[in-house]
Amino acid sequence: MREEAEPTGRFIGTAINDGLLSNSTYRGIAATEFSSVTAENAMKWDAVEPQRGQFNWAGGDRLVQFAQQNDQLVYGHTLVWHSQMPQWLQNGSFSNTELRTIMTDHVTTQAGRYRGQVQRWDVVNEAFNEDGTFRQSKFYQQLGESYIADAFRAARAADPNAKLFINDYNTEVRNAKSDGLFRLVQRLKSQGVPIDGVGFQSHLIVGNVNGPAIQQNLQRFADLGLEVAITELDIRMRTPSDSTKLQQQARDYRAVADACLAVSACSGITVWGISDRDSWVPGTFPGEGDACPWDSDYRPKPAYEALKAAFADAGGGPGDGPDDPGDEPDEPDEPDDPNACTAVFTVSNRWATGSVVSVTVRTTQALNGWRAEFELPAGVTVANGWNGSFSQSGNRVTVTNAAYNGTVQAGGTVSFGFQTGGGSAQDGTAVSLGGQRCAAG
C-alpha cells in the first residue's frame, strides 16, 4: 500500500503493537506496507510514566527507531486521555493547580523527548460524550474546558514543528458528537490555540459505512483551515467471516479511503492494526472481529486490495499508464497499442518457505473479463489467492477475474494477490494480460 499511497501525497499508516515487533512476519508487513506508524499502547500515559516523575521510554523509543530504520513517519498517540492513566494519577487527589501542572509537565516531557522525531501528536484524545457534551474526565471535572487549550500550548512549546491533533471516535460523519467537536475546534482557533488537525478514529461496522457523509464531514473541518486524518480505521463484522462479508468490508474500506482522497486536507489513513489475530475488537465487542486488512494468518484480505486500489486510482498507480511522458516509442505500453498494459509484481513479505505477493496491472483497454499469466520459480506453488481464480501448470500460473472484478475501464487497474508455498516468488516477475506481455510498471 505504501507504494500506491506515495503518489497521492498521503501517508498510509498502522498501529504498532510493541510486543509483536519480534515477530518477523508482523515486522516485515509493518516495515514494507506502511509509511507511518502509531504506537498502539507504548506512548500512552500509563506506559510512559507508570510512577510520577519516573519515565519508561523503551517502547516509544523502539517505535521511533523502527520508523527511522524504515523511512516512516511517526504519529504520536496520545498525550492526554481519560483512559489508560497510571494508578497514581487515576486515583490520586490533587488540587486544580497541581493537576494542571502534572498534565502540562507530562506533555512537555513526552513531546520534548521526541522533538523532531514525531511528526503528528494526538494531544487530546476522546474528549466528548456521544451527545456532544464534554466527557466528565478527571481533567474536565477539575479544570474545565481549559485543560484542552493548555495541553496544546504545552505541546507546541515542547515541539514547535510537530502537528497537533485532537482525536475522537464516532465523529467521522456529522452528528451530535462531531458537532460538539466542531464547535470546540472553532473556539480553539478563535482563541489562538495551536491546533493543526483533527483525527477521526473510524472504528466502523461492515455494511454501515457512508463514504459521501464521511467526505462531507472531513471537508467541513478542513474548511476551518485544519488538516484532517483517518487515525484508527478498522471495520468489524459479526464473526465468522465469509466471502460476502469480506467483499462488503472491502467496499467499505474503499469508501473510507475515497472519502479521504477526495479532501485535499486529508493527510492520510492509519489502520488500527495489521492482522485480525492481534486486533482489539473481539475483546471489546464479543462476537465481532475480523476488522483488519490482514487475516489471522497474516494473509492480505480483499480489504487490503481495496485500499491499494483506492490509492492507485487516485495517484495514477505504480506507473502512469500510456500517457506517462517517460514512455519510449516502442515500449509495450505505447498508446497506439490497443492491448497495452503495465504490471507491478511485488513480494510484500517473504520467509523461508513462502511469500505474499500483490500484483497490479494497468490496462489502456476496457476489459469485460480478464486473464493474467506469469511464471513462478521452480518448485514454488500458489498456496491461496484472492481477487481472482488461480490455476497452475508447472511453473506457469493463470489468474482469471472473479465475478465482481471482471469489468475494467480503459486506464483502470486489475489487482490480485496470493501466497506461495515451497519458496518465494520474485519481485518484478513479468506478467501478461490477455496474452499481451505487460511492461514493468
TIDOPA-832481 format. One record per residue (C-alpha): residue in three letters; x, y, z; residue number from 1. Coordinates in steps of 0.25 Angstrom, whole numbers, plus 5000, padded with zeros to 4 digits. Example, Ala and Ser with C-alpha at 12.3 -4.5 7.8 and 13.67 -1.06 7.14 Angstrom:
BEGIN
+------+------+------+------+-----+
: rest :   c1 :   c2 :   c3 :  nr :
+------+------+------+------+-----+
:  ala : 5049 : 4982 : 5031 :   1 :
:  ser : 5055 : 4996 : 5029 :   2 :
+------+------+------+------+-----+
//
This chain:
BEGIN
+------+------+------+------+-----+
: rest :   c1 :   c2 :   c3 :  nr :
+------+------+------+------+-----+
:  met : 5000 : 5000 : 5000 :   1 :
:  arg : 5011 : 5009 : 5003 :   2 :
:  glu : 5016 : 5010 : 4988 :   3 :
:  glu : 5002 : 5013 : 4984 :   4 :
:  ala : 4999 : 5024 : 4994 :   5 :
:  glu : 5012 : 5031 : 4991 :   6 :
:  pro : 5008 : 5038 : 4978 :   7 :
:  thr : 4995 : 5043 : 4985 :   8 :
:  gly : 5003 : 5051 : 4995 :   9 :
:  arg : 4996 : 5044 : 5007 :  10 :
:  phe : 5002 : 5034 : 5017 :  11 :
:  ile : 4997 : 5020 : 5020 :  12 :
:  gly : 4999 : 5016 : 5034 :  13 :
:  thr : 4997 : 5005 : 5044 :  14 :
:  ala : 4997 : 5004 : 5059 :  15 :
:  ile : 5009 : 4996 : 5064 :  16 :
:  asn : 5008 : 4986 : 5075 :  17 :
:  asp : 5021 : 4987 : 5082 :  18 :
:  gly : 5021 : 4973 : 5087 :  19 :
:  leu : 5020 : 4968 : 5073 :  20 :
:  leu : 5032 : 4974 : 5066 :  21 :
:  ser : 5040 : 4962 : 5069 :  22 :
:  asn : 5030 : 4954 : 5060 :  23 :
:  ser : 5037 : 4954 : 5047 :  24 :
:  thr : 5025 : 4953 : 5038 :  25 :
:  tyr : 5018 : 4964 : 5046 :  26 :
:  arg : 5030 : 4973 : 5046 :  27 :
:  gly : 5032 : 4971 : 5031 :  28 :
:  ile : 5018 : 4975 : 5027 :  29 :
:  ala : 5019 : 4987 : 5037 :  30 :
:  ala : 5032 : 4991 : 5030 :  31 :
:  thr : 5029 : 4990 : 5016 :  32 :
:  glu : 5014 : 4993 : 5014 :  33 :
:  phe : 5013 : 5006 : 5023 :  34 :
:  ser : 5019 : 5020 : 5022 :  35 :
:  ser : 5014 : 5024 : 5036 :  36 :
:  val : 5014 : 5017 : 5049 :  37 :
:  thr : 5006 : 5019 : 5062 :  38 :
:  ala : 5009 : 5013 : 5076 :  39 :
:  glu : 4997 : 5005 : 5079 :  40 :
:  asn : 5000 : 5006 : 5094 :  41 :
:  ala : 5014 : 5009 : 5097 :  42 :
:  met : 5013 : 5024 : 5097 :  43 :
:  lys : 5001 : 5025 : 5106 :  44 :
:  trp : 5002 : 5031 : 5120 :  45 :
:  asp : 5002 : 5018 : 5128 :  46 :
:  ala : 5013 : 5012 : 5119 :  47 :
:  val : 5021 : 5025 : 5119 :  48 :
:  glu : 5020 : 5030 : 5133 :  49 :
:  pro : 5016 : 5018 : 5142 :  50 :
:  gln : 5021 : 5025 : 5154 :  51 :
:  arg : 5020 : 5040 : 5156 :  52 :
:  gly : 5033 : 5046 : 5150 :  53 :
:  gln : 5039 : 5033 : 5146 :  54 :
:  phe : 5038 : 5031 : 5131 :  55 :
:  asn : 5039 : 5018 : 5123 :  56 :
:  trp : 5043 : 5021 : 5109 :  57 :
:  ala : 5047 : 5007 : 5104 :  58 :
:  gly : 5034 : 5005 : 5096 :  59 :
:  gly : 5033 : 5018 : 5090 :  60 :
:  asp : 5048 : 5018 : 5086 :  61 :
:  arg : 5046 : 5005 : 5079 :  62 :
:  leu : 5035 : 5010 : 5071 :  63 :
:  val : 5043 : 5023 : 5067 :  64 :
:  gln : 5055 : 5014 : 5064 :  65 :
:  phe : 5047 : 5005 : 5055 :  66 :
:  ala : 5041 : 5017 : 5048 :  67 :
:  gln : 5055 : 5023 : 5045 :  68 :
:  gln : 5060 : 5010 : 5040 :  69 :
:  asn : 5049 : 5008 : 5030 :  70 :
:  asp : 5048 : 5023 : 5026 :  71 :
:  gln : 5034 : 5025 : 5032 :  72 :
:  leu : 5026 : 5036 : 5039 :  73 :
:  val : 5023 : 5035 : 5054 :  74 :
:  tyr : 5009 : 5038 : 5059 :  75 :
:  gly : 5009 : 5040 : 5074 :  76 :
:  his : 4998 : 5035 : 5082 :  77 :
:  thr : 4994 : 5040 : 5092 :  78 :
:  leu : 4998 : 5051 : 5102 :  79 :
:  val : 4985 : 5054 : 5110 :  80 :
:  trp : 4974 : 5043 : 5111 :  81 :
:  his : 4964 : 5040 : 5121 :  82 :
:  ser : 4967 : 5025 : 5120 :  83 :
:  gln : 4980 : 5017 : 5122 :  84 :
:  met : 4985 : 5027 : 5132 :  85 :
:  pro : 4994 : 5021 : 5143 :  86 :
:  gln : 4988 : 5018 : 5156 :  87 :
:  trp : 4996 : 5029 : 5163 :  88 :
:  leu : 4989 : 5039 : 5154 :  89 :
:  gln : 4975 : 5032 : 5153 :  90 :
:  asn : 4973 : 5030 : 5168 :  91 :
:  gly : 4981 : 5042 : 5173 :  92 :
:  ser : 4975 : 5054 : 5179 :  93 :
:  phe : 4981 : 5067 : 5174 :  94 :
:  ser : 4978 : 5082 : 5175 :  95 :
:  asn : 4974 : 5088 : 5162 :  96 :
:  thr : 4987 : 5095 : 5161 :  97 :
:  glu : 4995 : 5083 : 5163 :  98 :
:  leu : 4987 : 5074 : 5153 :  99 :
:  arg : 4989 : 5085 : 5143 : 100 :
:  thr : 5004 : 5085 : 5145 : 101 :
:  ile : 5004 : 5070 : 5145 : 102 :
:  met : 4997 : 5070 : 5132 : 103 :
:  thr : 5006 : 5080 : 5125 : 104 :
:  asp : 5019 : 5075 : 5131 : 105 :
:  his : 5015 : 5061 : 5125 : 106 :
:  val : 5012 : 5067 : 5111 : 107 :
:  thr : 5025 : 5076 : 5112 : 108 :
:  thr : 5034 : 5064 : 5116 : 109 :
:  gln : 5028 : 5054 : 5105 : 110 :
:  ala : 5027 : 5063 : 5094 : 111 :
:  gly : 5040 : 5069 : 5097 : 112 :
:  arg : 5047 : 5055 : 5097 : 113 :
:  tyr : 5042 : 5052 : 5083 : 114 :
:  arg : 5044 : 5066 : 5078 : 115 :
:  gly : 5047 : 5066 : 5063 : 116 :
:  gln : 5044 : 5051 : 5063 : 117 :
:  val : 5029 : 5051 : 5063 : 118 :
:  gln : 5022 : 5058 : 5052 : 119 :
:  arg : 5008 : 5058 : 5058 : 120 :
:  trp : 5002 : 5056 : 5072 : 121 :
:  asp : 4989 : 5053 : 5077 : 122 :
:  val : 4990 : 5063 : 5088 : 123 :
:  val : 4976 : 5061 : 5094 : 124 :
:  asn : 4968 : 5048 : 5092 : 125 :
:  glu : 4953 : 5045 : 5093 : 126 :
:  ala : 4949 : 5058 : 5100 : 127 :
:  phe : 4934 : 5057 : 5096 : 128 :
:  asn : 4921 : 5049 : 5100 : 129 :
:  glu : 4912 : 5044 : 5089 : 130 :
:  asp : 4903 : 5055 : 5091 : 131 :
:  gly : 4913 : 5066 : 5088 : 132 :
:  thr : 4916 : 5070 : 5103 : 133 :
:  phe : 4929 : 5068 : 5109 : 134 :
:  arg : 4933 : 5055 : 5115 : 135 :
:  gln : 4934 : 5056 : 5130 : 136 :
:  ser : 4948 : 5052 : 5131 : 137 :
:  lys : 4957 : 5055 : 5143 : 138 :
:  phe : 4963 : 5067 : 5135 : 139 :
:  tyr : 4950 : 5073 : 5131 : 140 :
:  gln : 4943 : 5071 : 5145 : 141 :
:  gln : 4955 : 5079 : 5151 : 142 :
:  leu : 4960 : 5088 : 5141 : 143 :
:  gly : 4948 : 5090 : 5131 : 144 :
:  glu : 4950 : 5092 : 5116 : 145 :
:  ser : 4963 : 5100 : 5118 : 146 :
:  tyr : 4971 : 5087 : 5120 : 147 :
:  ile : 4970 : 5085 : 5105 : 148 :
:  ala : 4976 : 5098 : 5101 : 149 :
:  asp : 4987 : 5097 : 5112 : 150 :
:  ala : 4991 : 5083 : 5107 : 151 :
:  phe : 4992 : 5088 : 5092 : 152 :
:  arg : 5000 : 5100 : 5097 : 153 :
:  ala : 5010 : 5092 : 5105 : 154 :
:  ala : 5011 : 5082 : 5093 : 155 :
:  arg : 5014 : 5094 : 5083 : 156 :
:  ala : 5025 : 5099 : 5093 : 157 :
:  ala : 5031 : 5086 : 5094 : 158 :
:  asp : 5032 : 5083 : 5079 : 159 :
:  pro : 5029 : 5095 : 5070 : 160 :
:  asn : 5029 : 5087 : 5058 : 161 :
:  ala : 5020 : 5075 : 5061 : 162 :
:  lys : 5006 : 5076 : 5056 : 163 :
:  leu : 4996 : 5075 : 5068 : 164 :
:  phe : 4983 : 5068 : 5067 : 165 :
:  ile : 4970 : 5066 : 5075 : 166 :
:  asn : 4965 : 5051 : 5073 : 167 :
:  asp : 4952 : 5044 : 5075 : 168 :
:  tyr : 4943 : 5033 : 5071 : 169 :
:  asn : 4928 : 5033 : 5065 : 170 :
:  thr : 4931 : 5047 : 5059 : 171 :
:  glu : 4934 : 5042 : 5045 : 172 :
:  val : 4920 : 5047 : 5040 : 173 :
:  arg : 4912 : 5059 : 5044 : 174 :
:  asn : 4905 : 5056 : 5057 : 175 :
:  ala : 4903 : 5062 : 5071 : 176 :
:  lys : 4917 : 5057 : 5075 : 177 :
:  ser : 4924 : 5063 : 5063 : 178 :
:  asp : 4916 : 5076 : 5064 : 179 :
:  gly : 4922 : 5077 : 5078 : 180 :
:  leu : 4936 : 5075 : 5074 : 181 :
:  phe : 4934 : 5085 : 5062 : 182 :
:  arg : 4929 : 5096 : 5072 : 183 :
:  leu : 4941 : 5093 : 5081 : 184 :
:  val : 4951 : 5094 : 5069 : 185 :
:  gln : 4945 : 5107 : 5065 : 186 :
:  arg : 4947 : 5113 : 5079 : 187 :
:  leu : 4961 : 5108 : 5080 : 188 :
:  lys : 4964 : 5114 : 5066 : 189 :
:  ser : 4958 : 5127 : 5071 : 190 :
:  gln : 4966 : 5127 : 5084 : 191 :
:  gly : 4979 : 5125 : 5076 : 192 :
:  val : 4981 : 5111 : 5082 : 193 :
:  pro : 4992 : 5104 : 5073 : 194 :
:  ile : 4983 : 5093 : 5068 : 195 :
:  asp : 4987 : 5088 : 5054 : 196 :
:  gly : 4977 : 5076 : 5051 : 197 :
:  val : 4966 : 5067 : 5055 : 198 :
:  gly : 4967 : 5052 : 5055 : 199 :
:  phe : 4955 : 5043 : 5052 : 200 :
:  gln : 4957 : 5029 : 5058 : 201 :
:  ser : 4947 : 5022 : 5049 : 202 :
:  his : 4944 : 5009 : 5057 : 203 :
:  leu : 4933 : 5005 : 5047 : 204 :
:  ile : 4924 : 4993 : 5044 : 205 :
:  val : 4923 : 4985 : 5031 : 206 :
:  gly : 4911 : 4990 : 5023 : 207 :
:  asn : 4909 : 5002 : 5031 : 208 :
:  val : 4919 : 5012 : 5025 : 209 :
:  asn : 4915 : 5024 : 5018 : 210 :
:  gly : 4926 : 5029 : 5009 : 211 :
:  pro : 4920 : 5042 : 5004 : 212 :
:  ala : 4916 : 5046 : 5018 : 213 :
:  ile : 4930 : 5044 : 5023 : 214 :
:  gln : 4935 : 5052 : 5012 : 215 :
:  gln : 4926 : 5064 : 5015 : 216 :
:  asn : 4929 : 5064 : 5029 : 217 :
:  leu : 4944 : 5063 : 5027 : 218 :
:  gln : 4942 : 5075 : 5017 : 219 :
:  arg : 4935 : 5084 : 5028 : 220 :
:  phe : 4946 : 5082 : 5037 : 221 :
:  ala : 4957 : 5085 : 5026 : 222 :
:  asp : 4949 : 5097 : 5023 : 223 :
:  leu : 4953 : 5103 : 5037 : 224 :
:  gly : 4968 : 5102 : 5032 : 225 :
:  leu : 4971 : 5089 : 5038 : 226 :
:  glu : 4978 : 5076 : 5034 : 227 :
:  val : 4969 : 5064 : 5035 : 228 :
:  ala : 4973 : 5049 : 5036 : 229 :
:  ile : 4967 : 5036 : 5038 : 230 :
:  thr : 4974 : 5031 : 5050 : 231 :
:  glu : 4969 : 5018 : 5055 : 232 :
:  leu : 4962 : 5011 : 5044 : 233 :
:  asp : 4956 : 4997 : 5045 : 234 :
:  ile : 4943 : 4991 : 5040 : 235 :
:  arg : 4938 : 4980 : 5048 : 236 :
:  met : 4927 : 4969 : 5045 : 237 :
:  arg : 4920 : 4958 : 5052 : 238 :
:  thr : 4929 : 4946 : 5052 : 239 :
:  pro : 4931 : 4937 : 5046 : 240 :
:  ser : 4934 : 4944 : 5033 : 241 :
:  asp : 4930 : 4939 : 5019 : 242 :
:  ser : 4933 : 4943 : 5005 : 243 :
:  thr : 4920 : 4952 : 5005 : 244 :
:  lys : 4924 : 4960 : 5017 : 245 :
:  leu : 4939 : 4961 : 5013 : 246 :
:  gln : 4935 : 4967 : 5000 : 247 :
:  gln : 4926 : 4977 : 5007 : 248 :
:  gln : 4937 : 4980 : 5016 : 249 :
:  ala : 4946 : 4983 : 5004 : 250 :
:  arg : 4936 : 4992 : 4998 : 251 :
:  asp : 4935 : 4999 : 5012 : 252 :
:  tyr : 4950 : 5001 : 5013 : 253 :
:  arg : 4950 : 5007 : 4999 : 254 :
:  ala : 4939 : 5016 : 5003 : 255 :
:  val : 4947 : 5022 : 5014 : 256 :
:  ala : 4959 : 5023 : 5006 : 257 :
:  asp : 4952 : 5030 : 4995 : 258 :
:  ala : 4946 : 5040 : 5005 : 259 :
:  cys : 4960 : 5044 : 5010 : 260 :
:  leu : 4966 : 5044 : 4996 : 261 :
:  ala : 4954 : 5054 : 4991 : 262 :
:  val : 4958 : 5064 : 5002 : 263 :
:  ser : 4971 : 5071 : 4999 : 264 :
:  ala : 4974 : 5074 : 5014 : 265 :
:  cys : 4973 : 5059 : 5018 : 266 :
:  ser : 4987 : 5055 : 5020 : 267 :
:  gly : 4986 : 5040 : 5022 : 268 :
:  ile : 4980 : 5028 : 5027 : 269 :
:  thr : 4984 : 5019 : 5039 : 270 :
:  val : 4978 : 5005 : 5040 : 271 :
:  trp : 4977 : 5001 : 5055 : 272 :
:  gly : 4985 : 4988 : 5054 : 273 :
:  ile : 4990 : 4979 : 5043 : 274 :
:  ser : 4985 : 4965 : 5046 : 275 :
:  asp : 4971 : 4960 : 5051 : 276 :
:  arg : 4979 : 4951 : 5061 : 277 :
:  asp : 4984 : 4964 : 5068 : 278 :
:  ser : 4972 : 4973 : 5068 : 279 :
:  trp : 4966 : 4979 : 5080 : 280 :
:  val : 4952 : 4977 : 5074 : 281 :
:  pro : 4948 : 4963 : 5079 : 282 :
:  gly : 4952 : 4967 : 5093 : 283 :
:  thr : 4943 : 4979 : 5093 : 284 :
:  phe : 4931 : 4975 : 5084 : 285 :
:  pro : 4928 : 4960 : 5087 : 286 :
:  gly : 4924 : 4952 : 5075 : 287 :
:  glu : 4930 : 4963 : 5066 : 288 :
:  gly : 4944 : 4964 : 5059 : 289 :
:  asp : 4952 : 4961 : 5046 : 290 :
:  ala : 4953 : 4976 : 5045 : 291 :
:  cys : 4967 : 4977 : 5039 : 292 :
:  pro : 4973 : 4977 : 5025 : 293 :
:  trp : 4981 : 4964 : 5028 : 294 :
:  asp : 4974 : 4951 : 5033 : 295 :
:  ser : 4979 : 4943 : 5046 : 296 :
:  asp : 4990 : 4936 : 5037 : 297 :
:  tyr : 4995 : 4950 : 5032 : 298 :
:  arg : 4989 : 4948 : 5018 : 299 :
:  pro : 4984 : 4960 : 5011 : 300 :
:  lys : 4969 : 4961 : 5010 : 301 :
:  pro : 4960 : 4968 : 5000 : 302 :
:  ala : 4960 : 4980 : 5009 : 303 :
:  tyr : 4975 : 4981 : 5007 : 304 :
:  glu : 4974 : 4981 : 4992 : 305 :
:  ala : 4963 : 4991 : 4992 : 306 :
:  leu : 4972 : 5001 : 5000 : 307 :
:  lys : 4983 : 4999 : 4990 : 308 :
:  ala : 4973 : 5001 : 4978 : 309 :
:  ala : 4968 : 5014 : 4984 : 310 :
:  phe : 4982 : 5020 : 4985 : 311 :
:  ala : 4986 : 5014 : 4972 : 312 :
:  asp : 4974 : 5020 : 4965 : 313 :
:  ala : 4976 : 5034 : 4972 : 314 :
:  gly : 4990 : 5035 : 4970 : 315 :
:  gly : 4991 : 5029 : 4956 : 316 :
:  gly : 4996 : 5016 : 4961 : 317 :
:  pro : 5010 : 5010 : 4960 : 318 :
:  gly : 5014 : 5015 : 4947 : 319 :
:  asp : 5005 : 5025 : 4940 : 320 :
:  gly : 5000 : 5016 : 4928 : 321 :
:  pro : 5000 : 5021 : 4914 : 322 :
:  asp : 5001 : 5036 : 4916 : 323 :
:  asp : 5013 : 5035 : 4924 : 324 :
:  pro : 5023 : 5045 : 4918 : 325 :
:  gly : 5034 : 5036 : 4920 : 326 :
:  asp : 5029 : 5025 : 4911 : 327 :
:  glu : 5038 : 5022 : 4899 : 328 :
:  pro : 5033 : 5020 : 4885 : 329 :
:  asp : 5034 : 5004 : 4885 : 330 :
:  glu : 5030 : 5001 : 4899 : 331 :
:  pro : 5019 : 4991 : 4900 : 332 :
:  asp : 5010 : 5002 : 4907 : 333 :
:  glu : 5011 : 5011 : 4895 : 334 :
:  pro : 4997 : 5018 : 4894 : 335 :
:  asp : 4995 : 5013 : 4879 : 336 :
:  asp : 4996 : 4999 : 4884 : 337 :
:  pro : 4981 : 4995 : 4888 : 338 :
:  asn : 4985 : 4984 : 4897 : 339 :
:  ala : 4996 : 4992 : 4905 : 340 :
:  cys : 4998 : 4989 : 4919 : 341 :
:  thr : 5007 : 4991 : 4931 : 342 :
:  ala : 5009 : 4982 : 4943 : 343 :
:  val : 5015 : 4983 : 4957 : 344 :
:  phe : 5018 : 4970 : 4963 : 345 :
:  thr : 5022 : 4972 : 4977 : 346 :
:  val : 5027 : 4962 : 4988 : 347 :
:  ser : 5021 : 4969 : 5000 : 348 :
:  asn : 5026 : 4958 : 5010 : 349 :
:  arg : 5035 : 4946 : 5010 : 350 :
:  trp : 5040 : 4935 : 5019 : 351 :
:  ala : 5048 : 4922 : 5017 : 352 :
:  thr : 5036 : 4914 : 5011 : 353 :
:  gly : 5027 : 4924 : 5005 : 354 :
:  ser : 5023 : 4939 : 5001 : 355 :
:  val : 5012 : 4948 : 5000 : 356 :
:  val : 5010 : 4955 : 4986 : 357 :
:  ser : 5002 : 4966 : 4981 : 358 :
:  val : 5000 : 4969 : 4966 : 359 :
:  thr : 4994 : 4982 : 4960 : 360 :
:  val : 4992 : 4982 : 4945 : 361 :
:  arg : 4988 : 4995 : 4938 : 362 :
:  thr : 4981 : 4994 : 4924 : 363 :
:  thr : 4979 : 5004 : 4913 : 364 :
:  gln : 4967 : 4996 : 4908 : 365 :
:  ala : 4954 : 4994 : 4914 : 366 :
:  leu : 4952 : 4979 : 4919 : 367 :
:  asn : 4940 : 4970 : 4921 : 368 :
:  gly : 4947 : 4959 : 4927 : 369 :
:  trp : 4962 : 4957 : 4928 : 370 :
:  arg : 4973 : 4947 : 4929 : 371 :
:  ala : 4987 : 4949 : 4935 : 372 :
:  glu : 4999 : 4940 : 4934 : 373 :
:  phe : 5013 : 4939 : 4940 : 374 :
:  glu : 5023 : 4929 : 4944 : 375 :
:  leu : 5028 : 4925 : 4958 : 376 :
:  pro : 5042 : 4919 : 4961 : 377 :
:  ala : 5043 : 4904 : 4960 : 378 :
:  gly : 5037 : 4897 : 4972 : 379 :
:  val : 5029 : 4909 : 4976 : 380 :
:  thr : 5013 : 4908 : 4976 : 381 :
:  val : 5001 : 4917 : 4979 : 382 :
:  ala : 4996 : 4913 : 4993 : 383 :
:  asn : 4984 : 4922 : 4992 : 384 :
:  gly : 4980 : 4935 : 4985 : 385 :
:  trp : 4969 : 4946 : 4985 : 386 :
:  asn : 4962 : 4955 : 4976 : 387 :
:  gly : 4963 : 4944 : 4965 : 388 :
:  ser : 4962 : 4930 : 4961 : 389 :
:  phe : 4976 : 4923 : 4961 : 390 :
:  ser : 4981 : 4911 : 4953 : 391 :
:  gln : 4996 : 4906 : 4952 : 392 :
:  ser : 5002 : 4897 : 4941 : 393 :
:  gly : 5017 : 4894 : 4944 : 394 :
:  asn : 5023 : 4908 : 4947 : 395 :
:  arg : 5012 : 4916 : 4940 : 396 :
:  val : 5001 : 4922 : 4947 : 397 :
:  thr : 4988 : 4927 : 4941 : 398 :
:  val : 4978 : 4936 : 4948 : 399 :
:  thr : 4965 : 4940 : 4943 : 400 :
:  asn : 4955 : 4950 : 4948 : 401 :
:  ala : 4946 : 4948 : 4960 : 402 :
:  ala : 4931 : 4950 : 4958 : 403 :
:  tyr : 4932 : 4964 : 4964 : 404 :
:  asn : 4944 : 4970 : 4957 : 405 :
:  gly : 4943 : 4966 : 4942 : 406 :
:  thr : 4939 : 4979 : 4937 : 407 :
:  val : 4951 : 4989 : 4936 : 408 :
:  gln : 4950 : 5003 : 4930 : 409 :
:  ala : 4961 : 5008 : 4920 : 410 :
:  gly : 4972 : 5013 : 4928 : 411 :
:  gly : 4967 : 5004 : 4940 : 412 :
:  thr : 4975 : 4994 : 4948 : 413 :
:  val : 4974 : 4979 : 4951 : 414 :
:  ser : 4979 : 4975 : 4965 : 415 :
:  phe : 4980 : 4962 : 4971 : 416 :
:  gly : 4989 : 4955 : 4981 : 417 :
:  phe : 4994 : 4941 : 4986 : 418 :
:  gln : 5002 : 4934 : 4996 : 419 :
:  thr : 5013 : 4924 : 4991 : 420 :
:  gly : 5018 : 4911 : 4997 : 421 :
:  gly : 5031 : 4903 : 4994 : 422 :
:  gly : 5039 : 4916 : 4994 : 423 :
:  ser : 5037 : 4931 : 4990 : 424 :
:  ala : 5033 : 4938 : 4977 : 425 :
:  gln : 5042 : 4949 : 4971 : 426 :
:  asp : 5040 : 4964 : 4971 : 427 :
:  gly : 5038 : 4969 : 4957 : 428 :
:  thr : 5033 : 4956 : 4951 : 429 :
:  ala : 5028 : 4958 : 4937 : 430 :
:  val : 5012 : 4958 : 4935 : 431 :
:  ser : 5004 : 4956 : 4923 : 432 :
:  leu : 4989 : 4961 : 4921 : 433 :
:  gly : 4981 : 4954 : 4911 : 434 :
:  gly : 4993 : 4949 : 4904 : 435 :
:  gln : 5000 : 4962 : 4904 : 436 :
:  arg : 5013 : 4964 : 4911 : 437 :
:  cys : 5012 : 4976 : 4920 : 438 :
:  ala : 5023 : 4986 : 4922 : 439 :
:  ala : 5029 : 4987 : 4936 : 440 :
:  gly : 5021 : 4998 : 4944 : 441 :
+------+------+------+------+-----+
//
